[in-house]
Amino acid sequence: MDSEADETGHGEAGRGDTERAEADRDEAGPDEALPDVFWSVARRLRGASRQALAPWDITYANLRALRVLSHHGSMRLSELSDHLQIAPRSATEVVDALESRGLVRRRPDPGDRRATLAELTEHGVSVLDAIRAARGSEAERVFGRLTEADRTDLARIEPLPPATHAPGRAAASACCGLARAERPGESAG
């Protein structure tokens, strides 16, 4: 992010992501415009997410853990780490942070005395509900100008296949700086 931009992606001169994306599209060729639009939307969503979570001092990683526990119920930390696709130690740190805030509690696993389960507290449920309401309002602000047809199209195309299976992966990776040969310390192959 440039030095003039704050966390939301809006510069001091008032040039936000929308204006930046439009300028980038005007300067980009047809193969560059679509990734620029998606990166612009991703920046806007990250900024909106940070703003929506700020009143609760919750990180996105913490929110993901709250949502998994809300959806799946009590679970071992190893299961939580699997759902979040993070290392078990990282799941422990997330649960530690949430437990210190009274959002999650640990309890013994009745099926295995050596294991511990993590579960949402009542306070965790109420905070998650409030966050969902705030994020829903923010999502409406971001996506509100889309027509119903645009929203349907976006929902249809959103679950894109993983990059390893997507056609044109090399071209997409190269344009986004993700090509294997471009990663520091790795060679192509």
Number of C-alpha atoms within 10 A of each C-alpha: 10 8 7 12 16 13 14 17 22 20 17 11 8 11 13 17 21 15 13 17 18 15 11 16 17 11 11 13 10 10 11 15 16 13 15 19 18 12 14 21 17 13 17 20 17 16 17 20 19 18 17 22 19 12 10 12 12 17 13 13 13 17 18 14 21 23 16 17 20 16 9 11 13 21 18 17 22 18 15 24 18 13 15 16 11 13 12 16 12 15 23 16 12 22 23 15 15 21 18 10 14 14 21 24 19 18 13 13 15 10 8 8 8 8 14 18 18 22 24 24 17 12 13 21 18 13 17 19 13 15 20 16 13 17 18 13 14 17 15 12 11 14 14 12 10 12 10 10 9 12 13 12 11 12 10 10 9 9 8 9 10 9 12 9 9 11 11 10 15 15 13 17 14 13 14 13 12 14 15 14 13 13 11 7 6 9 9 8 5
